[in-house]
Amino acid sequence: MPLPNRFALLLLAIALAGPALADEAYDSCIKASDDTNAAWSECGKDMLQREDDRLNEAWKQVFALTEGATRADLQDEQRAWIAYKDKSCLLYTSREFGR
């Protein structure tokens, strides 16, 4: 049965994503690193990939529960978020932001 509104979808997405827990793999990576920015960057990159995978899985599960206008609206919002994220991250990748 499709969910009736965006609020229900938001609640489901939050539930599927789960609470923000300490990332043990990240902590282990940092502890095992040589304490350089390059090593910490690799630990962070790996953590971000794990979180991105979790988010994508939650998205697939929520999107599968939608249909019609709700599905189209949800997909439009997702595309708008991706465009915003990609544009706003340019500041950090410009190399003018610092470390």
GIHUKA-V447629 format. One record per residue. N is the residue number from 1. RES is the residue in one small letter. PHI is phi in radians with two decimals (NA if undefined). PSI is psi in whole degrees, -180 to 180 (999 if undefined). NEAR is the number of other ideal C-beta (glycine too) atoms within 10 Angstrom. Layout:
n=N res=RES phi=PHI psi=PSI near=NEAR
n=N res=RES phi=PHI psi=PSI near=NEAR
//
This chain:
n=1 res=m phi=NA psi=126 near=4
n=2 res=p phi=-1.19 psi=149 near=12
n=3 res=l phi=-1.29 psi=145 near=17
n=4 res=p phi=-1.39 psi=-24 near=9
n=5 res=n phi=-2.67 psi=171 near=8
n=6 res=r phi=-1.16 psi=-33 near=13
n=7 res=f phi=-1.07 psi=-43 near=9
n=8 res=a phi=-1.12 psi=-39 near=14
n=9 res=l phi=-1.12 psi=-41 near=20
n=10 res=l phi=-1.10 psi=-45 near=12
n=11 res=l phi=-1.07 psi=-41 near=11
n=12 res=l phi=-1.15 psi=-42 near=15
n=13 res=a phi=-1.08 psi=-42 near=16
n=14 res=i phi=-1.11 psi=-43 near=11
n=15 res=a phi=-1.13 psi=-41 near=12
n=16 res=l phi=-1.21 psi=-36 near=15
n=17 res=a phi=-1.21 psi=-26 near=16
n=18 res=g phi=1.35 psi=167 near=9
n=19 res=p phi=-1.20 psi=154 near=6
n=20 res=a phi=-1.31 psi=108 near=7
n=21 res=l phi=-1.86 psi=157 near=6
n=22 res=a phi=-1.04 psi=138 near=7
n=23 res=d phi=-1.59 psi=101 near=15
n=24 res=e phi=-1.10 psi=-36 near=8
n=25 res=a phi=-1.13 psi=-39 near=12
n=26 res=y phi=-1.13 psi=-48 near=17
n=27 res=d phi=-1.03 psi=-42 near=12
n=28 res=s phi=-1.13 psi=-41 near=11
n=29 res=c phi=-1.09 psi=-46 near=18
n=30 res=i phi=-1.09 psi=-45 near=15
n=31 res=k phi=-1.11 psi=-34 near=9
n=32 res=a phi=-1.50 psi=-6 near=9
n=33 res=s phi=-1.28 psi=171 near=15
n=34 res=d phi=-1.63 psi=19 near=7
n=35 res=d phi=1.06 psi=32 near=8
n=36 res=t phi=-1.84 psi=157 near=9
n=37 res=n phi=-1.05 psi=-37 near=9
n=38 res=a phi=-1.09 psi=-43 near=8
n=39 res=a phi=-1.16 psi=-43 near=14
n=40 res=w phi=-1.12 psi=-36 near=16
n=41 res=s phi=-1.09 psi=-41 near=12
n=42 res=e phi=-1.12 psi=-41 near=13
n=43 res=c phi=-1.06 psi=-44 near=19
n=44 res=g phi=-1.14 psi=-41 near=13
n=45 res=k phi=-1.07 psi=-43 near=10
n=46 res=d phi=-1.14 psi=-40 near=14
n=47 res=m phi=-1.12 psi=-44 near=16
n=48 res=l phi=-1.08 psi=-37 near=11
n=49 res=q phi=-1.13 psi=-43 near=10
n=50 res=r phi=-1.07 psi=-43 near=12
n=51 res=e phi=-1.20 psi=-37 near=14
n=52 res=d phi=-1.12 psi=-40 near=10
n=53 res=d phi=-1.09 psi=-42 near=10
n=54 res=r phi=-1.12 psi=-43 near=13
n=55 res=l phi=-1.11 psi=-43 near=13
n=56 res=n phi=-1.11 psi=-38 near=10
n=57 res=e phi=-1.15 psi=-43 near=12
n=58 res=a phi=-1.09 psi=-41 near=17
n=59 res=w phi=-1.04 psi=-47 near=15
n=60 res=k phi=-1.04 psi=-41 near=10
n=61 res=q phi=-1.18 psi=-42 near=14
n=62 res=v phi=-1.20 psi=-45 near=20
n=63 res=f phi=-1.06 psi=-36 near=15
n=64 res=a phi=-1.14 psi=-21 near=10
n=65 res=l phi=-1.54 psi=-2 near=15
n=66 res=t phi=-1.85 psi=163 near=17
n=67 res=e phi=-2.75 psi=167 near=10
n=68 res=g phi=1.03 psi=-138 near=8
n=69 res=a phi=-1.11 psi=-36 near=8
n=70 res=t phi=-1.09 psi=-43 near=18
n=71 res=r phi=-1.10 psi=-45 near=14
n=72 res=a phi=-1.11 psi=-43 near=11
n=73 res=d phi=-1.13 psi=-43 near=13
n=74 res=l phi=-1.09 psi=-42 near=19
n=75 res=q phi=-1.17 psi=-39 near=12
n=76 res=d phi=-1.06 psi=-43 near=10
n=77 res=e phi=-1.12 psi=-39 near=12
n=78 res=q phi=-1.11 psi=-44 near=13
n=79 res=r phi=-1.13 psi=-39 near=10
n=80 res=a phi=-1.13 psi=-40 near=10
n=81 res=w phi=-1.10 psi=-45 near=10
n=82 res=i phi=-1.08 psi=-44 near=10
n=83 res=a phi=-1.09 psi=-43 near=10
n=84 res=y phi=-1.10 psi=-48 near=10
n=85 res=k phi=-1.03 psi=-49 near=9
n=86 res=d phi=-1.08 psi=-41 near=10
n=87 res=k phi=-1.20 psi=-43 near=9
n=88 res=s phi=-1.25 psi=-26 near=9
n=89 res=c phi=-1.30 psi=-13 near=10
n=90 res=l phi=-1.04 psi=-33 near=9
n=91 res=l phi=-1.01 psi=-44 near=9
n=92 res=y phi=-1.37 psi=-24 near=10
n=93 res=t phi=-1.68 psi=1 near=9
n=94 res=s phi=-1.32 psi=-11 near=8
n=95 res=r phi=1.23 psi=1 near=7
n=96 res=e phi=-1.65 psi=-10 near=7
n=97 res=f phi=-1.38 psi=-28 near=9
n=98 res=g phi=1.85 psi=-169 near=5
n=99 res=r phi=-1.45 psi=999 near=6
//
